[in-house]
Amino acid sequence: MADFKDELSPELIGRLAGDLAGAASSFDRTAFEQLAGTGIGDLELKARIDWIARALAATMPTSPEDAGRVIRGALDSGGLTGWASMPVNAYVASALLDRPDVALPLLAALTSRYTAEFAVRPFVEAHYEVTMDQLRAWTTDPDEHVRRLVSEGTRPRLPWASQLSRFVADPAPALALLEPLVNDESLYVRRSVANHLNDISKDHPDLVLVTARRWLRGSTQGDFVVRHGLRTLVKRGRPEALAVLGFDHHAPIEITDLACSPSAISIGEATTVTFALHATDATRAAIDYIVHYQGVRGPRAGKVFKLTTRDLPAGQAARFSRRHRFESLSVRTIHPGPHRIEVQANGRVLGATEVHISAAEASQGRPA
């Protein structure tokens, strides 16, 4: 599988240079390609974006208005699409940071080519009032990409971006931006609102619960937004969040026949978790399993994996299984030893088992 950083390639630099030179004959394409391409192969994704943005800063017109006209010309000609827009966004967020009057409209025009969610954040920090006014105006923009930018760009804990500390501390101003977007006709926008709500729940769970109840009562699309926006609180077993979504944290549910097969595997292999749930009364259940990966210094805090939502019949066994592979990823290293697996229903851990993992070379040849 290709790495994302490989998208920022010499070929892309050439395409970007062609887009800009096509919009302005004065753009020094040769100098830009030389600056942007030299040494880029040694850089990771974010560093490549910033490197190309610095090359743009060295070769684009020094006047913000003139630079803006070049970018708009390239956009009007159908250029700056996909990954090619990302260094341009970064250029706007750095070289034009002192000119939000020029930069923010450019980001609105660029965001539909991929996303300007990262580039708008420096303006929130540097020009708070001006940027918030623009974001409020964008909530009614006819372009769904611009409306999504309002929500995604102000997420307090946007992945791959620095936190917006002011919204981590007090999410109320950002939450006010979401209010007009809860019922947005675009699922693309509503999904961003849900992700934003989920971000807020990590620091202000009570505020999110109050908001979720209000959105469920007073909006037409609140069910989708709330269901996805409460997912972290649901995984944590927060009874109030479960109740908002119609799950009874205290419903009498029992587990039997919990097991892993095989119970001993090597790194990179998979085990299948099986179990049965028994409910005294007909019960709607949110069912997850939690893996406590073995760390260098012992078991880590549990990682919750969504299994399913099921209506459990009264007095009858409902059986479940899930295959889980223990392989090292960029965000997780698998260590030998016992790994505890728990099953959770409606936020309550009902039972646990273990799978024992050995180094890969210790059991080569065993089928996964």
C-alpha positions as YAML, in Angstrom:
chain: A
units: angstrom
residues:
- id: 1
  name: MET
  ca: [0.00, 0.00, 0.00]
- id: 2
  name: ALA
  ca: [1.43, 3.39, -1.03]
- id: 3
  name: ASP
  ca: [2.25, 5.89, 1.68]
- id: 4
  name: PHE
  ca: [0.31, 9.16, 1.66]
- id: 5
  name: LYS
  ca: [3.59, 11.07, 1.54]
- id: 6
  name: ASP
  ca: [4.23, 9.63, -1.93]
- id: 7
  name: GLU
  ca: [1.31, 11.71, -3.21]
- id: 8
  name: LEU
  ca: [3.56, 14.77, -2.73]
- id: 9
  name: SER
  ca: [5.89, 13.66, -5.53]
- id: 10
  name: PRO
  ca: [8.04, 15.37, -8.19]
- id: 11
  name: GLU
  ca: [5.21, 14.63, -10.61]
- id: 12
  name: LEU
  ca: [2.75, 16.51, -8.42]
- id: 13
  name: ILE
  ca: [5.19, 19.42, -8.14]
- id: 14
  name: GLY
  ca: [5.33, 19.55, -11.93]
- id: 15
  name: ARG
  ca: [1.54, 19.51, -12.18]
- id: 16
  name: LEU
  ca: [1.22, 22.26, -9.57]
- id: 17
  name: ALA
  ca: [3.84, 24.33, -11.40]
- id: 18
  name: GLY
  ca: [1.89, 23.92, -14.64]
- id: 19
  name: ASP
  ca: [-1.37, 25.00, -12.98]
- id: 20
  name: LEU
  ca: [0.20, 28.19, -11.63]
- id: 21
  name: ALA
  ca: [2.22, 29.01, -14.75]
- id: 22
  name: GLY
  ca: [-0.94, 28.58, -16.80]
- id: 23
  name: ALA
  ca: [-2.62, 31.22, -14.64]
- id: 24
  name: ALA
  ca: [0.31, 33.68, -14.69]
- id: 25
  name: SER
  ca: [3.06, 33.68, -17.34]
- id: 26
  name: SER
  ca: [5.30, 35.57, -14.89]
- id: 27
  name: PHE
  ca: [5.35, 32.63, -12.46]
- id: 28
  name: ASP
  ca: [8.87, 31.17, -12.46]
- id: 29
  name: ARG
  ca: [8.01, 27.53, -12.97]
- id: 30
  name: THR
  ca: [11.62, 26.38, -13.26]
- id: 31
  name: ALA
  ca: [12.71, 28.00, -10.00]
- id: 32
  name: PHE
  ca: [9.68, 26.64, -8.17]
- id: 33
  name: GLU
  ca: [10.20, 23.07, -9.40]
- id: 34
  name: GLN
  ca: [13.86, 23.20, -8.44]
- id: 35
  name: LEU
  ca: [13.19, 24.57, -4.94]
- id: 36
  name: ALA
  ca: [10.25, 22.28, -4.24]
- id: 37
  name: GLY
  ca: [11.80, 19.13, -5.64]
- id: 38
  name: THR
  ca: [15.26, 19.32, -4.07]
- id: 39
  name: GLY
  ca: [15.42, 16.94, -1.11]
- id: 40
  name: ILE
  ca: [11.72, 16.21, -0.95]
- id: 41
  name: GLY
  ca: [12.27, 12.46, -1.07]
- id: 42
  name: ASP
  ca: [13.77, 12.53, 2.42]
- id: 43
  name: LEU
  ca: [10.71, 14.15, 4.00]
- id: 44
  name: GLU
  ca: [7.52, 12.80, 5.56]
- id: 45
  name: LEU
  ca: [4.01, 13.90, 4.60]
- id: 46
  name: LYS
  ca: [3.54, 17.09, 6.64]
- id: 47
  name: ALA
  ca: [7.13, 18.15, 6.02]
- id: 48
  name: ARG
  ca: [6.62, 17.71, 2.25]
- id: 49
  name: ILE
  ca: [3.54, 19.93, 2.31]
- id: 50
  name: ASP
  ca: [5.41, 22.63, 4.24]
- id: 51
  name: TRP
  ca: [8.48, 22.30, 2.00]
- id: 52
  name: ILE
  ca: [6.46, 22.88, -1.17]
- id: 53
  name: ALA
  ca: [4.62, 25.75, 0.55]
- id: 54
  name: ARG
  ca: [7.96, 27.43, 1.29]
- id: 55
  name: ALA
  ca: [8.93, 27.04, -2.36]
- id: 56
  name: LEU
  ca: [5.68, 28.78, -3.27]
- id: 57
  name: ALA
  ca: [6.45, 31.59, -0.83]
- id: 58
  name: ALA
  ca: [9.77, 32.11, -2.61]
- id: 59
  name: THR
  ca: [8.31, 32.17, -6.13]
- id: 60
  name: MET
  ca: [4.75, 33.52, -5.91]
- id: 61
  name: PRO
  ca: [4.09, 37.28, -6.28]
- id: 62
  name: THR
  ca: [4.96, 39.20, -3.12]
- id: 63
  name: SER
  ca: [1.68, 41.13, -3.22]
- id: 64
  name: PRO
  ca: [-1.11, 39.16, -1.46]
- id: 65
  name: GLU
  ca: [-3.62, 40.46, -4.01]
- id: 66
  name: ASP
  ca: [-1.46, 39.34, -6.94]
- id: 67
  name: ALA
  ca: [-0.83, 35.95, -5.33]
- id: 68
  name: GLY
  ca: [-4.54, 35.55, -4.80]
- id: 69
  name: ARG
  ca: [-5.22, 36.29, -8.46]
- id: 70
  name: VAL
  ca: [-2.75, 33.59, -9.54]
- id: 71
  name: ILE
  ca: [-4.40, 31.02, -7.28]
- id: 72
  name: ARG
  ca: [-7.88, 31.95, -8.47]
- id: 73
  name: GLY
  ca: [-6.75, 31.79, -12.06]
- id: 74
  name: ALA
  ca: [-5.45, 28.27, -11.52]
- id: 75
  name: LEU
  ca: [-8.71, 27.28, -9.83]
- id: 76
  name: ASP
  ca: [-10.80, 28.79, -12.63]
- id: 77
  name: SER
  ca: [-8.84, 26.68, -15.12]
- id: 78
  name: GLY
  ca: [-9.65, 23.50, -13.22]
- id: 79
  name: GLY
  ca: [-6.28, 23.17, -11.53]
- id: 80
  name: LEU
  ca: [-5.09, 22.69, -7.94]
- id: 81
  name: THR
  ca: [-7.07, 19.50, -7.47]
- id: 82
  name: GLY
  ca: [-6.57, 16.79, -4.87]
- id: 83
  name: TRP
  ca: [-3.22, 16.68, -3.09]
- id: 84
  name: ALA
  ca: [-1.92, 19.55, -5.22]
- id: 85
  name: SER
  ca: [-4.16, 21.90, -3.26]
- id: 86
  name: MET
  ca: [-2.62, 21.01, 0.11]
- id: 87
  name: PRO
  ca: [0.69, 22.91, -0.31]
- id: 88
  name: VAL
  ca: [-1.28, 25.86, -1.68]
- id: 89
  name: ASN
  ca: [-3.46, 25.81, 1.45]
- id: 90
  name: ALA
  ca: [-0.33, 25.72, 3.61]
- id: 91
  name: TYR
  ca: [1.14, 28.61, 1.62]
- id: 92
  name: VAL
  ca: [-2.01, 30.67, 2.16]
- id: 93
  name: ALA
  ca: [-1.99, 29.85, 5.90]
- id: 94
  name: SER
  ca: [1.59, 31.04, 6.31]
- id: 95
  name: ALA
  ca: [2.50, 33.62, 3.66]
- id: 96
  name: LEU
  ca: [-0.92, 35.32, 3.75]
- id: 97
  name: LEU
  ca: [-1.62, 34.94, 7.47]
- id: 98
  name: ASP
  ca: [-1.48, 38.72, 7.97]
- id: 99
  name: ARG
  ca: [-4.14, 39.24, 5.29]
- id: 100
  name: PRO
  ca: [-7.26, 37.32, 6.31]
- id: 101
  name: ASP
  ca: [-9.31, 39.50, 3.97]
- id: 102
  name: VAL
  ca: [-7.46, 37.89, 1.05]
- id: 103
  name: ALA
  ca: [-6.67, 34.50, 2.54]
- id: 104
  name: LEU
  ca: [-10.04, 33.37, 3.93]
- id: 105
  name: PRO
  ca: [-11.94, 33.75, 0.64]
- id: 106
  name: LEU
  ca: [-9.11, 31.84, -1.05]
- id: 107
  name: LEU
  ca: [-9.48, 28.97, 1.44]
- id: 108
  name: ALA
  ca: [-13.22, 28.88, 0.74]
- id: 109
  name: ALA
  ca: [-12.43, 28.52, -2.96]
- id: 110
  name: LEU
  ca: [-9.72, 25.89, -2.35]
- id: 111
  name: THR
  ca: [-11.54, 23.67, 0.13]
- id: 112
  name: SER
  ca: [-13.69, 21.95, -2.49]
- id: 113
  name: ARG
  ca: [-10.52, 20.71, -4.26]
- id: 114
  name: TYR
  ca: [-9.62, 18.54, -1.24]
- id: 115
  name: THR
  ca: [-9.94, 20.30, 2.12]
- id: 116
  name: ALA
  ca: [-8.73, 23.53, 3.75]
- id: 117
  name: GLU
  ca: [-9.56, 22.33, 7.28]
- id: 118
  name: PHE
  ca: [-5.93, 22.52, 8.42]
- id: 119
  name: ALA
  ca: [-5.20, 25.87, 6.80]
- id: 120
  name: VAL
  ca: [-8.09, 27.78, 8.40]
- id: 121
  name: ARG
  ca: [-6.93, 26.99, 11.95]
- id: 122
  name: PRO
  ca: [-4.03, 29.48, 12.10]
- id: 123
  name: PHE
  ca: [-6.51, 32.22, 11.27]
- id: 124
  name: VAL
  ca: [-8.71, 31.22, 14.22]
- id: 125
  name: GLU
  ca: [-5.66, 31.69, 16.44]
- id: 126
  name: ALA
  ca: [-4.25, 34.86, 14.83]
- id: 127
  name: HIS
  ca: [-7.45, 36.71, 13.83]
- id: 128
  name: TYR
  ca: [-10.14, 35.27, 16.05]
- id: 129
  name: GLU
  ca: [-12.98, 37.78, 15.62]
- id: 130
  name: VAL
  ca: [-12.53, 38.26, 11.89]
- id: 131
  name: THR
  ca: [-12.30, 34.52, 11.29]
- id: 132
  name: MET
  ca: [-15.31, 33.71, 13.45]
- id: 133
  name: ASP
  ca: [-17.36, 36.28, 11.54]
- id: 134
  name: GLN
  ca: [-16.34, 34.62, 8.29]
- id: 135
  name: LEU
  ca: [-17.10, 31.14, 9.64]
- id: 136
  name: ARG
  ca: [-20.58, 32.26, 10.70]
- id: 137
  name: ALA
  ca: [-21.21, 33.58, 7.19]
- id: 138
  name: TRP
  ca: [-20.01, 30.30, 5.69]
- id: 139
  name: THR
  ca: [-22.64, 28.27, 7.57]
- id: 140
  name: THR
  ca: [-25.14, 29.31, 4.87]
- id: 141
  name: ASP
  ca: [-22.79, 29.03, 1.89]
- id: 142
  name: PRO
  ca: [-24.34, 27.09, -1.04]
- id: 143
  name: ASP
  ca: [-21.22, 24.89, -1.30]
- id: 144
  name: GLU
  ca: [-21.31, 21.93, 1.08]
- id: 145
  name: HIS
  ca: [-17.51, 21.89, 1.19]
- id: 146
  name: VAL
  ca: [-17.46, 25.42, 2.59]
- id: 147
  name: ARG
  ca: [-20.13, 24.59, 5.16]
- id: 148
  name: ARG
  ca: [-18.15, 21.51, 6.20]
- id: 149
  name: LEU
  ca: [-15.05, 23.71, 6.55]
- id: 150
  name: VAL
  ca: [-16.83, 25.60, 9.33]
- id: 151
  name: SER
  ca: [-17.25, 22.46, 11.40]
- id: 152
  name: GLU
  ca: [-14.12, 20.53, 10.46]
- id: 153
  name: GLY
  ca: [-11.77, 23.50, 10.64]
- id: 154
  name: THR
  ca: [-12.81, 24.38, 14.19]
- id: 155
  name: ARG
  ca: [-12.70, 20.86, 15.68]
- id: 156
  name: PRO
  ca: [-10.75, 21.22, 18.93]
- id: 157
  name: ARG
  ca: [-8.92, 17.90, 18.41]
- id: 158
  name: LEU
  ca: [-8.76, 17.55, 14.63]
- id: 159
  name: PRO
  ca: [-6.58, 14.53, 13.76]
- id: 160
  name: TRP
  ca: [-3.18, 15.40, 12.24]
- id: 161
  name: ALA
  ca: [-3.55, 19.02, 13.37]
- id: 162
  name: SER
  ca: [-2.50, 21.00, 16.41]
- id: 163
  name: GLN
  ca: [-5.26, 21.44, 18.97]
- id: 164
  name: LEU
  ca: [-7.28, 24.64, 19.10]
- id: 165
  name: SER
  ca: [-6.64, 25.21, 22.79]
- id: 166
  name: ARG
  ca: [-9.24, 27.96, 23.15]
- id: 167
  name: PHE
  ca: [-11.96, 25.53, 22.00]
- id: 168
  name: VAL
  ca: [-10.60, 22.70, 24.12]
- id: 169
  name: ALA
  ca: [-11.00, 25.00, 27.14]
- id: 170
  name: ASP
  ca: [-14.33, 26.53, 26.07]
- id: 171
  name: PRO
  ca: [-16.13, 24.91, 23.12]
- id: 172
  name: ALA
  ca: [-19.19, 27.18, 23.34]
- id: 173
  name: PRO
  ca: [-18.20, 29.50, 20.44]
- id: 174
  name: ALA
  ca: [-17.46, 26.56, 18.15]
- id: 175
  name: LEU
  ca: [-20.61, 24.77, 19.28]
- id: 176
  name: ALA
  ca: [-22.61, 27.84, 18.25]
- id: 177
  name: LEU
  ca: [-21.20, 27.44, 14.74]
- id: 178
  name: LEU
  ca: [-22.55, 23.89, 14.62]
- id: 179
  name: GLU
  ca: [-26.12, 24.83, 15.47]
- id: 180
  name: PRO
  ca: [-27.09, 25.85, 11.90]
- id: 181
  name: LEU
  ca: [-25.37, 22.74, 10.51]
- id: 182
  name: VAL
  ca: [-27.08, 20.01, 12.55]
- id: 183
  name: ASN
  ca: [-29.92, 19.81, 10.04]
- id: 184
  name: ASP
  ca: [-27.74, 20.41, 6.97]
- id: 185
  name: GLU
  ca: [-29.04, 18.65, 3.86]
- id: 186
  name: SER
  ca: [-25.55, 17.24, 3.23]
- id: 187
  name: LEU
  ca: [-24.49, 14.06, 5.01]
- id: 188
  name: TYR
  ca: [-20.89, 15.18, 4.37]
- id: 189
  name: VAL
  ca: [-21.53, 18.22, 6.57]
- id: 190
  name: ARG
  ca: [-23.53, 16.38, 9.23]
- id: 191
  name: ARG
  ca: [-20.82, 13.75, 9.58]
- id: 192
  name: SER
  ca: [-18.32, 16.52, 10.32]
- id: 193
  name: VAL
  ca: [-20.68, 17.99, 12.92]
- id: 194
  name: ALA
  ca: [-20.89, 14.57, 14.57]
- id: 195
  name: ASN
  ca: [-17.11, 14.24, 14.62]
- id: 196
  name: HIS
  ca: [-16.84, 17.72, 16.10]
- id: 197
  name: LEU
  ca: [-19.35, 16.84, 18.82]
- id: 198
  name: ASN
  ca: [-17.35, 13.70, 19.56]
- id: 199
  name: ASP
  ca: [-14.20, 15.82, 19.94]
- id: 200
  name: ILE
  ca: [-15.94, 18.05, 22.47]
- id: 201
  name: SER
  ca: [-17.17, 15.02, 24.43]
- id: 202
  name: LYS
  ca: [-13.58, 14.13, 25.36]
- id: 203
  name: ASP
  ca: [-13.22, 17.31, 27.42]
- id: 204
  name: HIS
  ca: [-16.80, 18.42, 28.16]
- id: 205
  name: PRO
  ca: [-19.01, 15.31, 28.34]
- id: 206
  name: ASP
  ca: [-21.80, 16.97, 30.34]
- id: 207
  name: LEU
  ca: [-22.11, 19.83, 27.85]
- id: 208
  name: VAL
  ca: [-22.27, 17.33, 24.99]
- id: 209
  name: LEU
  ca: [-25.00, 15.33, 26.73]
- id: 210
  name: VAL
  ca: [-27.12, 18.46, 27.20]
- id: 211
  name: THR
  ca: [-26.54, 19.42, 23.57]
- id: 212
  name: ALA
  ca: [-27.35, 15.92, 22.32]
- id: 213
  name: ARG
  ca: [-30.68, 15.84, 24.15]
- id: 214
  name: ARG
  ca: [-31.60, 19.25, 22.76]
- id: 215
  name: TRP
  ca: [-30.66, 18.31, 19.20]
- id: 216
  name: LEU
  ca: [-32.69, 15.11, 19.40]
- id: 217
  name: ARG
  ca: [-35.75, 17.05, 20.52]
- id: 218
  name: GLY
  ca: [-35.49, 20.01, 18.18]
- id: 219
  name: SER
  ca: [-33.91, 18.88, 14.92]
- id: 220
  name: THR
  ca: [-34.81, 16.70, 11.97]
- id: 221
  name: GLN
  ca: [-31.33, 15.20, 11.49]
- id: 222
  name: GLY
  ca: [-30.25, 15.12, 15.12]
- id: 223
  name: ASP
  ca: [-30.52, 11.35, 15.43]
- id: 224
  name: PHE
  ca: [-27.64, 10.69, 13.04]
- id: 225
  name: VAL
  ca: [-25.45, 13.48, 14.42]
- id: 226
  name: VAL
  ca: [-26.02, 12.49, 18.05]
- id: 227
  name: ARG
  ca: [-25.54, 8.78, 17.46]
- id: 228
  name: HIS
  ca: [-22.14, 9.34, 15.88]
- id: 229
  name: GLY
  ca: [-21.24, 12.25, 18.11]
- id: 230
  name: LEU
  ca: [-21.67, 10.23, 21.31]
- id: 231
  name: ARG
  ca: [-19.58, 7.26, 20.20]
- id: 232
  name: THR
  ca: [-16.67, 7.96, 22.55]
- id: 233
  name: LEU
  ca: [-18.96, 8.33, 25.56]
- id: 234
  name: VAL
  ca: [-20.76, 5.13, 24.55]
- id: 235
  name: LYS
  ca: [-17.48, 3.24, 24.26]
- id: 236
  name: ARG
  ca: [-16.52, 4.52, 27.69]
- id: 237
  name: GLY
  ca: [-19.76, 3.11, 29.04]
- id: 238
  name: ARG
  ca: [-21.18, 6.46, 30.13]
- id: 239
  name: PRO
  ca: [-24.74, 5.56, 31.30]
- id: 240
  name: GLU
  ca: [-26.22, 8.97, 30.41]
- id: 241
  name: ALA
  ca: [-24.93, 8.76, 26.83]
- id: 242
  name: LEU
  ca: [-26.32, 5.26, 26.45]
- id: 243
  name: ALA
  ca: [-29.68, 6.44, 27.78]
- id: 244
  name: VAL
  ca: [-29.81, 9.27, 25.24]
- id: 245
  name: LEU
  ca: [-29.52, 6.64, 22.50]
- id: 246
  name: GLY
  ca: [-32.09, 4.33, 24.06]
- id: 247
  name: PHE
  ca: [-29.80, 1.80, 25.78]
- id: 248
  name: ASP
  ca: [-30.40, 0.74, 29.39]
- id: 249
  name: HIS
  ca: [-27.07, 0.56, 31.22]
- id: 250
  name: HIS
  ca: [-28.63, -1.49, 34.00]
- id: 251
  name: ALA
  ca: [-30.55, -3.98, 31.84]
- id: 252
  name: PRO
  ca: [-30.01, -7.54, 33.15]
- id: 253
  name: ILE
  ca: [-27.76, -9.19, 30.57]
- id: 254
  name: GLU
  ca: [-25.51, -12.18, 31.23]
- id: 255
  name: ILE
  ca: [-22.71, -13.70, 29.19]
- id: 256
  name: THR
  ca: [-21.79, -17.35, 28.69]
- id: 257
  name: ASP
  ca: [-19.39, -19.39, 26.56]
- id: 258
  name: LEU
  ca: [-16.87, -16.58, 26.22]
- id: 259
  name: ALA
  ca: [-13.72, -17.90, 24.57]
- id: 260
  name: CYS
  ca: [-10.91, -17.14, 22.11]
- id: 261
  name: SER
  ca: [-9.98, -19.69, 19.46]
- id: 262
  name: PRO
  ca: [-7.15, -20.29, 19.09]
- id: 263
  name: SER
  ca: [-6.16, -19.15, 22.54]
- id: 264
  name: ALA
  ca: [-2.46, -19.01, 21.69]
- id: 265
  name: ILE
  ca: [-1.22, -17.29, 18.52]
- id: 266
  name: SER
  ca: [1.85, -15.48, 17.25]
- id: 267
  name: ILE
  ca: [2.18, -11.82, 16.35]
- id: 268
  name: GLY
  ca: [0.39, -11.17, 13.05]
- id: 269
  name: GLU
  ca: [-2.15, -13.95, 13.50]
- id: 270
  name: ALA
  ca: [-5.83, -13.73, 14.45]
- id: 271
  name: THR
  ca: [-8.12, -15.21, 17.05]
- id: 272
  name: THR
  ca: [-11.90, -15.48, 17.00]
- id: 273
  name: VAL
  ca: [-13.83, -14.25, 20.03]
- id: 274
  name: THR
  ca: [-17.12, -16.06, 20.59]
- id: 275
  name: PHE
  ca: [-19.79, -15.69, 23.27]
- id: 276
  name: ALA
  ca: [-23.51, -15.77, 23.99]
- id: 277
  name: LEU
  ca: [-25.65, -13.09, 25.63]
- id: 278
  name: HIS
  ca: [-28.81, -13.75, 27.62]
- id: 279
  name: ALA
  ca: [-31.29, -10.99, 28.47]
- id: 280
  name: THR
  ca: [-34.05, -11.43, 31.03]
- id: 281
  name: ASP
  ca: [-36.30, -9.05, 29.08]
- id: 282
  name: ALA
  ca: [-36.26, -8.00, 25.44]
- id: 283
  name: THR
  ca: [-33.37, -5.52, 25.40]
- id: 284
  name: ARG
  ca: [-31.68, -3.28, 22.88]
- id: 285
  name: ALA
  ca: [-27.94, -3.73, 23.38]
- id: 286
  name: ALA
  ca: [-24.83, -1.87, 22.21]
- id: 287
  name: ILE
  ca: [-22.17, -4.55, 22.19]
- id: 288
  name: ASP
  ca: [-18.42, -3.87, 22.12]
- id: 289
  name: TYR
  ca: [-15.27, -5.74, 22.94]
- id: 290
  name: ILE
  ca: [-12.24, -4.26, 24.67]
- id: 291
  name: VAL
  ca: [-8.65, -5.36, 24.05]
- id: 292
  name: HIS
  ca: [-6.03, -4.69, 26.72]
- id: 293
  name: TYR
  ca: [-2.89, -4.92, 24.63]
- id: 294
  name: GLN
  ca: [0.25, -6.03, 26.40]
- id: 295
  name: GLY
  ca: [2.75, -3.21, 26.68]
- id: 296
  name: VAL
  ca: [6.43, -3.15, 27.51]
- id: 297
  name: ARG
  ca: [5.57, -2.52, 31.17]
- id: 298
  name: GLY
  ca: [2.40, -4.57, 31.39]
- id: 299
  name: PRO
  ca: [-1.17, -4.38, 30.08]
- id: 300
  name: ARG
  ca: [-2.30, -1.09, 28.57]
- id: 301
  name: ALA
  ca: [-5.62, 0.63, 29.04]
- id: 302
  name: GLY
  ca: [-8.33, -1.05, 26.99]
- id: 303
  name: LYS
  ca: [-8.98, -0.21, 23.34]
- id: 304
  name: VAL
  ca: [-12.71, -0.43, 22.59]
- id: 305
  name: PHE
  ca: [-13.85, -1.98, 19.31]
- id: 306
  name: LYS
  ca: [-17.45, -1.65, 18.14]
- id: 307
  name: LEU
  ca: [-19.08, -5.03, 17.56]
- id: 308
  name: THR
  ca: [-22.78, -4.46, 16.85]
- id: 309
  name: THR
  ca: [-26.13, -3.19, 18.06]
- id: 310
  name: ARG
  ca: [-28.67, -5.95, 18.57]
- id: 311
  name: ASP
  ca: [-32.17, -6.42, 19.94]
- id: 312
  name: LEU
  ca: [-31.73, -9.30, 22.38]
- id: 313
  name: PRO
  ca: [-34.78, -11.56, 22.75]
- id: 314
  name: ALA
  ca: [-36.12, -12.31, 26.23]
- id: 315
  name: GLY
  ca: [-34.87, -15.58, 27.66]
- id: 316
  name: GLN
  ca: [-33.02, -16.74, 24.55]
- id: 317
  name: ALA
  ca: [-29.30, -16.96, 23.83]
- id: 318
  name: ALA
  ca: [-27.93, -14.61, 21.16]
- id: 319
  name: ARG
  ca: [-24.57, -15.74, 19.84]
- id: 320
  name: PHE
  ca: [-21.77, -13.54, 18.56]
- id: 321
  name: SER
  ca: [-18.29, -13.90, 17.08]
- id: 322
  name: ARG
  ca: [-15.58, -11.57, 15.90]
- id: 323
  name: ARG
  ca: [-12.22, -12.31, 14.34]
- id: 324
  name: HIS
  ca: [-9.45, -10.03, 15.63]
- id: 325
  name: ARG
  ca: [-5.94, -9.89, 14.22]
- id: 326
  name: PHE
  ca: [-2.99, -8.98, 16.47]
- id: 327
  name: GLU
  ca: [-0.63, -7.27, 14.06]
- id: 328
  name: SER
  ca: [1.66, -4.32, 14.61]
- id: 329
  name: LEU
  ca: [0.49, -1.06, 13.02]
- id: 330
  name: SER
  ca: [1.94, 2.43, 12.79]
- id: 331
  name: VAL
  ca: [-0.05, 3.38, 15.90]
- id: 332
  name: ARG
  ca: [0.39, 0.15, 17.85]
- id: 333
  name: THR
  ca: [3.14, -2.40, 18.47]
- id: 334
  name: ILE
  ca: [2.09, -5.90, 19.50]
- id: 335
  name: HIS
  ca: [4.18, -7.39, 22.32]
- id: 336
  name: PRO
  ca: [4.32, -11.04, 23.39]
- id: 337
  name: GLY
  ca: [2.36, -12.08, 26.46]
- id: 338
  name: PRO
  ca: [-1.27, -12.36, 27.61]
- id: 339
  name: HIS
  ca: [-3.74, -9.93, 26.03]
- id: 340
  name: ARG
  ca: [-7.03, -9.54, 27.91]
- id: 341
  name: ILE
  ca: [-10.27, -9.30, 25.92]
- id: 342
  name: GLU
  ca: [-13.47, -8.08, 27.60]
- id: 343
  name: VAL
  ca: [-17.03, -8.00, 26.28]
- id: 344
  name: GLN
  ca: [-19.15, -4.97, 27.08]
- id: 345
  name: ALA
  ca: [-22.91, -4.55, 26.62]
- id: 346
  name: ASN
  ca: [-24.63, -1.22, 27.26]
- id: 347
  name: GLY
  ca: [-21.49, 0.06, 28.92]
- id: 348
  name: ARG
  ca: [-21.08, -2.81, 31.39]
- id: 349
  name: VAL
  ca: [-18.21, -5.30, 31.15]
- id: 350
  name: LEU
  ca: [-19.84, -8.73, 31.36]
- id: 351
  name: GLY
  ca: [-16.86, -11.05, 31.08]
- id: 352
  name: ALA
  ca: [-13.24, -11.46, 30.03]
- id: 353
  name: THR
  ca: [-10.87, -13.97, 28.45]
- id: 354
  name: GLU
  ca: [-7.25, -13.96, 27.33]
- id: 355
  name: VAL
  ca: [-5.27, -14.76, 24.23]
- id: 356
  name: HIS
  ca: [-1.57, -15.56, 24.63]
- id: 357
  name: ILE
  ca: [0.68, -14.10, 21.96]
- id: 358
  name: SER
  ca: [4.21, -15.16, 21.17]
- id: 359
  name: ALA
  ca: [6.85, -13.67, 18.91]
- id: 360
  name: ALA
  ca: [6.23, -14.52, 15.26]
- id: 361
  name: GLU
  ca: [9.31, -16.68, 14.85]
- id: 362
  name: ALA
  ca: [8.26, -18.88, 17.78]
- id: 363
  name: SER
  ca: [5.39, -20.47, 15.85]
- id: 364
  name: GLN
  ca: [6.11, -20.09, 12.15]
- id: 365
  name: GLY
  ca: [4.03, -22.34, 9.96]
- id: 366
  name: ARG
  ca: [0.92, -22.25, 12.11]
- id: 367
  name: PRO
  ca: [-2.11, -21.10, 10.05]
- id: 368
  name: ALA
  ca: [-3.58, -17.71, 10.98]
...
